[in-house]
Each structure stands twice: as C-alpha cells, then as structure tokens.
Amino acid sequence: MSNPAIASLIKTGTNLYLDSIDPDLVVQNISWGAVGATSNPIIISNLIRTGRFDSMIADLIATGQDDESICWKLTDALVGQAQKQFHSIWSSTQGNAGWVSFELDPLLEDPQKNLPHDERVQRYIELGLQWSKGHDNRMIKVPATPAGLDSLETLAAEGVTLNVTLIFTTRQYRIARDHVWAGVKRRSSLASFKSVYSIFVSRVDQYTADNCKGLSAAAQGTYGILNAKRIWKENSEFWKQHPTPLQQEIIFASTGTKNPADPAWKYVAALAGSDIQTNPPETNAAVAASHQSFRREVDQFPSEAIASELDRAVQVEHLEATLMEQGVAKFVAPQKQLLQTIREKRQSLVTR
C-alpha cells in the first residue's frame, strides 16, 4: 500500500532504500515504494535476537559449522532472501535499482588484528569475488579505508557491483570513484556497470556539534547536508562527462537524526530529489506518518555566507581522520558483537 508522504518523496526523484533486511520490514517498505536495501552486522544481530531464525541456526549447528561460518552463511541467506524480494525491481529497471548490499568482513580493519595493508587488500578482493558470485542483484559493500579503496579497481574490473561505504569527504569519494572507473574501463562492456558511493550525513553534523561550537545557530547542523550535496553535484557532473547505461549514484546514508530537536525527516527533506536515500526503518516509518509533502532540495545550497562560515570552521582533514577512526570502531565492534550473539544463540539452542 503506497503512502502519500513517501510517494511525494519518490516523486521528487529520490530512490528509496531501506537500511534493513528484516523480511517484514522489507515487505512493508516495498509496498511504500522502496527499491533496495542494505545490511550490516547490527541488522543481522538484531534479527538473530528475535528468535525468528533459530531453526536456520540450529540446522547450521547440526552440520558442525563453527560460529564464524554460521555468521557468514546466515548473512548470505538473509541477504539472499531480501534479494529475492527486490529482484523484480532489479529486472524491470534492467539493473538500475533493486539492489541489496552485502558488507564484507569488518574484522579486516580490526586494529587488534593489525593485518598488513597488502593482505587486507587481497582479502577484500577474495571476499568480494566470493560473496558476489552467482548473485545478480547483490552489491558488495567495501569501506573507504586505505585497503578498501585499494581493492576497488580489481573488484570493479572483475565485474563486482560495488557500494563504497564510510565516505565522509570529497577526497575519499574521488579516490573511490576513480578506482572504480579505472577498473570498469578494463571490462569488455559497460552494460551492467553499476556503482554507488555512500556518503554519511548525520555523523558529519555530530562532528561539527562536537568540534565547531562557534558556529552560528543558522550554520550548526548543516555541514553534513552541504558536504553531501557538494559530493552529489560532483558525482552528477562526472558521470555526465562519462556516460554509462546505468546510473552511478550517491547513497545518502546515516540519515537518521541524532539531535532530538530535529524532525526525523530532516535529512530526508534536505536531500530529496535525486539518487538514493538509504534510511533506517524508523526514519521511513516517521516519514510515512509525517503527512509531509516533499520537494526537490538536493540541488538547493545554503547562502554564500553560511557556506563560507562552515568552510572556515571545519578542518576537513581533521574531520575525515576523526570520523574514520570512529567509523572503523563502529564498523568492527558490531561484527564482534554478531559473533558473540551467535555464540550465545548456540548455547541457548543446544541446552533446550
């Protein structure tokens, strides 16, 4: 059943994705007009805790699988289920939408393991090829860490559809895009080439709230939007100069608000009009209940005075270093928690 508020958002030109692969939420959001989804270890952990997948886990335990194997086989299965739900959209758009993202092993970035750079790069390549094989509407999610970025050209050349995530700055975006494009040009055809670049929005505004306290009230809480719009504009211009059959899109990610004073649809409204928004279930639900009517805002920039104030206040190198350090920690910890959740689930199932 369509929803008026979400319908107005989609009408602006936004491609709506769901930041979850919960089967019930997938069905609900597809009915609203969502055309894709993404997964991560937190999502998988939360699904395991519901108990809805105990029989699947019990079957894996019965075959002698260890916790890590269960983790990845379960993730593969759950992402695969979501892919089936979106596959008709993938087919009808000829591969322009209908994608579900699969996140590669975050523990490659674990500081405690401290894998050598070249080994990390090789593992990203191996895992990207492994988990994409045989899947026509699965995107492989690779973080914009040094090793992740250095894996992109090979993965793209091998035909892997990529979602480059954990991007906070134009510098990261350009490296990711250029590596992907260099790899794709080694293919025999561009017909199936699709790539997306996930720009984190609200975390940037968290950074300015913590580190740029001298900003005016009009400027505070807006740099994440300005930053995302600038990257969106550059991406649009680049692909106009290098046209491809499918759209190469920005994903506006981290769109859930962190400031309780902000409406839940703050970023949804500000970035409406083009490319992809991957919104948490709570955000899409809030939008659905909002009775808002959205309009295209993605190409509307703040005044020169506000933009100049923000550019003077924000040290971009420090922002990237800070948010990447935090981002890697938030990338690694949920994977460890997922493995712990599986250990606990194993214990509870074998003692029944």
Secondary structure, DSSP 8 states (H G I E B T S, - for coil): ---HHHHHHHHTT-EEEES---HHHHHHHHHHT---EE--HHHHHHHHHTTTTHHHHHHHHHTT--HHHHHHHHHHHHHHHHHHHHHHHHHHTTTSS--EEEE--GGGG-TTT---HHHHHHHHHHHHHHHHTT-SSEEEEEESSHHHHHHHHHHHHTT--EEEEEE-SHHHHHHHHHHHHHHHTTSS--TT--EEEEEE-HHHHHHHHHH-TTS-TTTTT-HHHHHHHHHHHHHHHHHHHS--SS--EEEEE--S--STTS-TTHHHHHTTTSSEEEE-HHHHHHHHTT-------TT----HHHHHHHHHH--HHHHHHHHHHHHHHHHHHHHHHHHHHHHHHHHHHHT-
